[in-house]
């Protein structure tokens, strides 16, 4: 069974976090020469969360709870909020999921969608994660995939998580709780980090900025 993380100050998290961050930095530095430069002048207030330049996602295929394929095409022509999670995430994920719920209520329009990506591929499918979220009062689109596919998606998003398996058969998953925004062109346009202050007003600002610059 899953055991909850002992906190971000635990030795296991700090060590594994440093290792995985190092790997991500290496991958990111190797990727930089192939990325285009950002010609936009980004307002100082937006610099902490706006991606510069917006990052194109690698091709992927996940499965929803209806066993339907979810690919990059799903993001096109809509704004999408994306959060990575799993059924044993509480209490660490509460703020992220609550932020998604508040945003969904605040922006009840057809051009916005909300996606949770399950990261516990070994122990649960999309339906399992959906049932957990509904039991906690959250109603989002849910998708997951094989370990290989999830690793590919997480690397593309730069969504850090790590599963540690113990000799007694239990395990724990530790992760960063970032909230990603995908623009109507299917690119990672912004990344919000805990404690998610003023996400609603920031989103309105970035949409206005997008309209002026795209």
C-alpha positions, 0 to 999 in steps of 0.5 A: 500500500502507499505510504504518505510522504513525510514531508519536503524536509525528509532526507529521502525527498531531499536526496532524490529531489536533488538527483532528479533536478540535476537530471532535468537541468542537464536535459534542459541545457541540452535542449536550449540550443534547439529552442527559438528565442522569445521575441516578446517583451514580457512584463516583469509581473509575469516573468515568475510564471510565464514560460519564455518562450512557450514550450512545445509538448512532445507527442504523447498518448494517454488513456482516459477513464473511458479508455479513450486516447488523449493526445496533444490534439486535445489541447488545441483551440482551448486553454487547459490547466494541467495538474499531475497527481495520484490517489495517495497524494493527500494532504500535499495535493489539496492546495493544487486540487482546490486551486483547479476546482476554484478556477473551474468554478470561476471560469465556467466557459467552453474554451477552458478545460481541466486535466489531471494526469495520474502518475501512479501507473503501477497501481491505478488506472484513470478510472481509479484516480477519477473515483478518488477525485470525485470522492474528494469533491473534484471533477476533472478530466483524468488520464494516465498511461504506462510508466514509459509514457508517463515518464515521457509526458512528465519530462516534456512538462518538466513535472518532477515526481519520484516513486520509492518502493520499500522492501515490505511492498509499500511505496511512496510518491513524492512530487512537485505540485506545479500547475501548468497552463497550456495555450490554444496552440498546445504549448506550455504557456505558464507554470504556477507554483505553490502557494498559487497566489492570485492564479485567477488574476494572473490567468486573466493577465496572461490571456490578455498578453496572449491576445496582444502577442500571438 
